Amino acid sequence: MDELSKDVLIDRNNRVFRLVRYVNKWGYKHLGVSHLQMHDEIYRIKQENGVILYTGLHKSLWETTGLLVSLYIEKLPLPFAGMGDNLVKGKFFQELARKTGVFLIKRASNRRELLESAKKLKNYIMTFLAYGDDVLVFPEGTRKSVLSTGGYGKFFPAGFDAVLDYEKNKDAYLANDKDLVPLDTYIVPVNVDYSRVREDWEMINTFKGNPPTLHILDSLKMAKKVGDTYITFGKPMKTTDYIDMSRKDLSVLVREKCLELVKVLPINVVARAALYSQQGDGFDLSAMESNITRVLQELANVKHLFRGVSMAEPPLDVWKRVSKYEKCFRPKHMDIKHLTFYKMYADYIAHYFPS
């Protein structure tokens, strides 16, 4: 049984948190149009004696704050959120982040550091859950999985090890600390889809080796409209129903549940059509309309996940609409130099295709 790390428990009733909450609420309201889908069971769990580990696929820094604001608006408790320590440089800013409810996860550079980081992450999560605080983590560990591999990354199992450990050793933890009360733990799969990821070009340029611009303070540079965001909190999974699973198998299952939440947006459809239309070092623009139709037909079995696009819509209208907010899709701007951009948006839905 692990010793809980009580030093991570903080009172967020402070000026830093209130200021950040105000700014994030303003951005949530004015810099995008959010579409929230919240499973009803989540409200029931929070009315009863339940605590939640929210686990999400990771596409943007927006999720770390946007998901919290959506929960706040729904009058649900705010989870403590995990973030890589590489995004918050210096003790001063790390302390500010801590006051807002962020706990930092060491970005490992070797196997020894990876094991140490996983152990600490597990302990942090278990401490929050044991003391009744919900937690939000992104088990992929990076937003760049799609760029690197053409698909969402595997989930690190440390967070799932935490909920399994707590449920298996709950009586021992309660006996060791009289301040604890027995809680039922749940895992909630989460996903956010974007009509336009706010730092898409920054991620692509960083991936290509240009100077990174993804430090958390660069959020000011990314304070721009993100368009439509589709936020989905899926069906809660009660940990005791999976108590006999290994942490690795549970991480695989939760990842699958997250993948099932991914929506199909116009930009994903047009991006995949662009890949189909590639010919050598260019694109056959005359084939774009038929390829948009092809993509929609290939996705017919998940049409219930379509947002902002339909099977009946003329393909040229889909193309024109995406071109209005991303000029690299305009016929005169479509260029092989943007291939990584097209591929990233196409790969966000790659798991819905047979190959």
C-alpha positions in Angstrom: 0.0 0.0 0.0 1.4 3.4 -1.0 1.6 6.4 1.4 -0.7 9.2 0.2 1.0 12.5 -0.8 -1.1 15.0 1.2 1.2 17.9 0.1 -0.6 17.9 -3.3 -4.0 18.8 -1.6 -4.6 22.5 -1.8 -7.5 24.9 -1.2 -8.4 26.5 -4.5 -10.2 29.3 -2.8 -7.5 31.8 -3.6 -7.1 34.9 -5.8 -5.0 33.2 -8.5 -7.6 30.6 -9.0 -10.5 33.0 -9.1 -8.7 35.2 -11.6 -7.9 32.2 -13.9 -11.4 31.0 -13.6 -12.8 34.4 -14.7 -10.4 34.6 -17.7 -11.1 31.0 -18.7 -14.9 31.6 -18.5 -14.6 34.6 -20.7 -12.6 32.7 -23.3 -15.0 29.8 -23.2 -17.9 32.2 -23.9 -16.3 34.5 -26.4 -13.6 32.6 -28.3 -15.6 29.6 -29.4 -19.0 27.9 -29.6 -19.1 24.9 -27.3 -21.4 21.9 -27.7 -21.5 19.9 -24.6 -22.6 16.3 -24.3 -22.6 15.1 -20.7 -23.7 11.6 -19.6 -26.5 11.8 -17.1 -24.9 9.3 -14.7 -22.2 11.8 -13.9 -24.6 14.1 -12.1 -25.9 11.1 -10.1 -22.4 10.0 -9.1 -21.6 13.5 -7.8 -24.8 13.6 -5.8 -23.9 10.3 -4.2 -20.6 9.1 -2.7 -18.6 8.9 -6.0 -15.3 10.3 -7.2 -14.2 10.5 -10.8 -11.0 10.0 -12.8 -11.7 11.9 -16.1 -9.5 10.5 -18.9 -9.3 12.1 -22.3 -7.8 12.0 -25.7 -5.5 15.0 -26.2 -5.5 17.3 -29.2 -5.0 20.8 -27.7 -4.0 22.8 -24.6 -7.6 24.1 -24.8 -8.8 20.9 -23.1 -7.0 21.5 -19.8 -9.1 24.7 -19.2 -12.1 24.2 -21.5 -13.1 20.9 -19.9 -12.9 22.5 -16.4 -15.1 25.4 -17.5 -17.7 23.1 -18.9 -17.9 21.2 -15.7 -18.1 24.5 -13.7 -21.0 25.7 -15.8 -22.8 22.4 -15.2 -22.3 23.0 -11.4 -20.1 19.9 -11.1 -16.9 19.8 -8.9 -13.8 20.9 -10.7 -11.2 18.1 -11.0 -7.5 18.6 -10.4 -5.8 18.5 -13.8 -2.5 16.9 -14.7 -0.1 18.7 -17.0 3.5 18.0 -18.2 6.1 20.0 -16.2 7.7 21.0 -19.5 4.8 23.3 -20.1 5.3 25.3 -16.9 8.8 26.7 -16.6 10.2 28.0 -13.3 9.2 27.7 -9.7 7.2 30.9 -9.7 4.9 29.8 -12.5 4.7 26.3 -11.2 3.4 27.5 -7.9 0.8 29.7 -9.7 -0.3 26.6 -11.7 -0.5 24.6 -8.4 -2.8 27.3 -6.9 -5.2 26.9 -9.9 -5.5 23.1 -9.3 -2.9 21.9 -11.8 -0.5 19.1 -10.7 2.7 18.7 -12.7 3.8 15.5 -14.2 7.5 15.1 -15.0 8.2 14.7 -18.7 10.7 11.8 -18.6 13.8 11.6 -20.8 14.8 8.0 -20.0 13.4 4.8 -18.6 14.4 5.5 -15.0 12.7 8.9 -15.1 9.7 7.3 -16.8 9.2 4.8 -14.0 9.7 7.5 -11.3 7.2 9.8 -13.1 4.6 7.0 -13.4 5.0 6.2 -9.7 4.5 9.8 -8.7 1.5 10.2 -11.0 -0.2 7.2 -9.6 0.4 8.5 -6.1 -1.0 11.9 -6.9 -4.1 10.5 -8.5 -4.7 8.1 -5.7 -4.3 10.9 -3.1 -6.8 13.1 -4.8 -9.4 10.4 -5.3 -9.0 9.1 -1.7 -9.7 12.5 -0.3 -12.7 13.0 -2.6 -11.3 15.1 -5.4 -12.0 14.4 -9.0 -9.0 14.2 -11.4 -8.5 15.0 -15.1 -5.6 13.4 -17.0 -4.7 12.8 -20.6 -3.1 9.3 -20.6 -1.5 9.7 -24.0 0.9 12.1 -22.5 1.2 14.4 -25.6 -1.0 16.1 -28.1 1.4 15.0 -30.9 0.6 11.3 -31.0 -1.5 11.8 -34.3 1.4 13.7 -35.8 3.9 11.1 -34.8 2.1 7.9 -35.5 -1.0 8.7 -37.6 -3.3 7.8 -34.8 -4.0 8.4 -31.1 -1.3 7.1 -28.7 -1.5 4.3 -26.2 -2.7 5.3 -22.8 -0.1 5.2 -20.0 -1.5 2.9 -17.3 -0.4 4.8 -14.1 -3.8 6.5 -13.6 -5.7 3.3 -13.9 -3.2 1.6 -11.5 -4.3 4.3 -9.0 -8.0 3.6 -9.1 -7.5 -0.1 -9.1 -5.1 0.2 -6.1 -7.5 2.4 -4.2 -10.4 0.0 -4.7 -8.4 -3.1 -3.8 -6.8 -1.5 -0.7 -9.6 0.8 0.4 -10.1 -0.6 3.8 -6.4 -0.3 4.6 -6.3 3.3 3.5 -9.4 4.1 5.6 -7.8 2.4 8.6 -4.6 4.3 8.2 -6.2 7.8 8.0 -9.3 8.6 10.0 -10.0 11.6 7.8 -10.9 9.4 4.9 -14.4 8.1 4.1 -15.2 5.2 1.7 -15.8 6.4 -1.9 -16.8 4.7 -5.1 -14.4 5.4 -7.9 -15.4 5.9 -11.5 -13.5 6.4 -14.8 -15.2 8.8 -17.3 -13.9 8.8 -20.9 -13.6 12.3 -22.4 -13.0 13.7 -25.8 -13.0 17.2 -27.4 -13.3 17.7 -31.2 -12.6 21.0 -32.9 -13.6 22.6 -36.1 -10.1 24.1 -35.9 -7.5 23.2 -33.2 -6.2 26.6 -32.1 -2.5 25.6 -32.1 -2.5 23.3 -35.1 0.1 25.2 -37.1 2.3 25.6 -34.0 2.2 21.9 -33.4 3.0 21.1 -37.0 5.9 23.6 -37.1 7.3 22.2 -33.9 6.9 18.6 -35.2 9.0 19.6 -38.2 11.8 20.9 -36.0 11.1 24.6 -35.8 11.4 26.4 -32.4 8.5 25.3 -30.2 5.8 27.8 -29.3 3.7 25.5 -27.0 4.8 26.7 -23.5 1.7 27.3 -21.4 2.4 31.1 -21.4 2.0 31.0 -25.2 -1.7 30.5 -24.5 -1.8 34.3 -24.9 -0.6 33.9 -28.5 -3.3 31.3 -29.0 -6.1 33.5 -27.6 -8.0 33.3 -30.8 -11.3 31.9 -31.9 -11.4 28.2 -32.0 -14.7 27.9 -33.8 -16.9 25.0 -32.7 -15.8 22.6 -29.9 -17.6 19.4 -29.3 -17.1 18.3 -25.7 -18.2 14.8 -24.8 -18.2 13.3 -21.3 -19.0 9.6 -21.8 -20.6 6.9 -19.7 -18.9 6.4 -16.3 -17.2 3.1 -15.7 -17.4 2.0 -12.1 -13.9 0.7 -11.2 -15.2 -2.3 -9.2 -16.7 -3.7 -12.4 -13.2 -4.0 -13.8 -11.3 -4.8 -10.6 -9.9 -8.1 -12.0 -8.4 -6.4 -15.0 -4.8 -5.5 -15.2 -3.9 -1.8 -15.3 -2.7 -2.2 -18.9 -5.9 -4.0 -20.0 -8.0 -1.3 -18.3 -6.0 1.4 -20.0 -6.7 -0.2 -23.4 -10.4 -0.5 -22.7 -10.7 3.1 -21.6 -8.8 4.3 -24.7 -11.3 2.4 -26.8 -14.2 4.1 -25.0 -12.6 7.5 -25.7 -12.1 6.7 -29.4 -15.8 5.9 -29.6 -16.5 9.5 -28.6 -14.6 11.1 -31.5 -16.9 13.2 -33.8 -16.5 13.6 -37.5 -16.3 17.2 -38.5 -16.2 18.9 -42.0 -12.4 19.6 -41.7 -11.7 15.9 -41.1 -13.8 14.9 -44.2 -12.2 17.4 -46.5 -8.7 16.6 -45.2 -9.1 12.9 -45.9 -10.5 13.8 -49.3 -7.4 15.8 -50.0 -5.2 12.8 -49.2 -7.3 10.7 -51.6 -6.8 13.5 -54.2 -3.0 13.6 -53.9 -1.2 12.8 -57.1 2.6 12.9 -57.0 3.7 16.3 -55.8 0.2 17.9 -56.2 -3.5 17.4 -55.9 -6.1 16.6 -58.5 -8.6 19.3 -57.5 -11.2 17.9 -60.0 -11.4 14.8 -57.8 -12.1 16.6 -54.5 -15.9 16.6 -54.8 -16.1 12.9 -55.6 -13.6 12.1 -52.9 -15.5 14.0 -50.3 -18.5 11.9 -51.2 -16.4 8.8 -51.0 -15.2 9.7 -47.5 -18.8 10.3 -46.3 -19.9 7.0 -47.7 -17.0 5.2 -46.0 -18.1 6.8 -42.7 -21.8 5.9 -43.1 -21.6 3.4 -40.2 -20.7 6.3 -37.8 -23.0 9.0 -39.3 -24.5 9.4 -35.8 -21.1 11.0 -34.9 -21.3 13.6 -37.8 -21.3 17.2 -36.6 -21.7 20.1 -39.0 -21.8 17.8 -42.0 -24.3 15.2 -43.4 -24.5 12.5 -46.0 -27.0 14.6 -48.0 -25.0 17.8 -48.2 -23.4 18.6 -51.6 -19.7 17.9 -51.3 -18.8 21.3 -52.8 -20.6 23.0 -50.0 -18.6 21.1 -47.4 -15.4 22.0 -49.2 -16.3 25.7 -49.4 -17.3 25.9 -45.8 -14.0 24.5 -44.6 -12.1 26.7 -47.0 -13.6 29.8 -45.4 -11.8 29.4 -42.2 -8.7 27.5 -43.4 -7.2 29.0 -46.6 -4.9 26.0 -47.3 -8.0 24.1 -48.4 -8.9 26.8 -51.0 -8.2 25.5 -54.5 -5.5 28.0 -55.3 -3.7 27.4 -52.0 -3.8 23.6 -51.9 -0.2 22.6 -51.9 1.9 19.5 -51.1 3.8 21.6 -48.5 0.6 21.5 -46.4 0.4 17.7 -46.5 1.2 17.3 -42.8 -1.7 19.6 -42.0 -4.1 17.7 -44.1 -2.9 14.4 -42.7 -3.2 15.5 -39.1 -6.9 16.4 -39.5 -7.5 13.3 -41.5 -5.8 11.1 -38.9 -8.0 12.4 -36.1 -10.7 10.1 -37.5 -8.4 7.4 -39.0 -9.6 4.8 -36.5 -13.0 4.8 -38.2 -11.5 3.4 -41.4 -10.8 -0.3 -42.0 -7.2 0.3 -43.1 
